[in-house]
Amino acid sequence: MIEFDSFFNRLYLDITLASFGSLKEYNMTSIEDRYHVVCDQVKTISKRCGRDQDEVMLLAVSKMFPADDIKKLAAIGCHQFAESYVQEACEKVDALSDLNITWHFIGPVQSNKTKDIATRFQWLHSLDRLKIARRLEEQRPDSLAPLNLCIQVNISEDPNKSGILLSEVDAFAAELETFSKLTLRGLMAVPALGLEVGELNSQFRQLSDKQQQLAKKYPQCDTLSLGMSADMKEAIEAGSTMVRVGSAIFGQRQKKN
């Protein structure tokens, strides 16, 4: 059975289809063409809100897509890929080790999977427990650069979402500063579904303000990982430096068993 990650990925694909004219034309286009379309959309949104067109990084969310698709994008200059499932991701990281790829892990982290993340990834966007941070610190090889971290914030205070509360960020960040193999780079959030635009903007601005406050204390904290499919515009307007897009680039996902 084929399904989209969510209603929002379906909506964003609809927006992308407008660039091609029809579903048939979309299906006939290559992954490379669709990637270029999304890149252009990121640059257009950035320009319209007065930001530098190269200030926002596009992460291609390649979960549940084969390594061959990643190779195609890497060949045209896409080097930032995000994965959510550890076992699947490790297979791709190992298979594509000869390519110039920066790997971002954006899914929930289980304690028994921290070693895989510590040894294979350059970024973790979904840190929300000190227990996980301690394990990553212990398991990060000395030969690798410190692991870049984003604290996941439950900006909507949604019980169905992972992440710490906004009020807990300062104390959590201070704890992370005690680790030598981990580097706090910023904040990440996935807002609740179905928010009114005004509320979405308000939550995004709160997270952006907090990231800027952290940057004053921790200069390396320069990242706001915010925005996926339908909320990419609002995220970029709020100051996002990384947006995460999957289906609009790769197409429909097969349902994970």
Summary of the structure (lengths in Angstrom):
residues: 257
radius of gyration: 17.7
end to end distance: 10.1
largest distance: 53.5
contacts: 822
relative contact order: 0.17
helix: 47%
strand: 17%
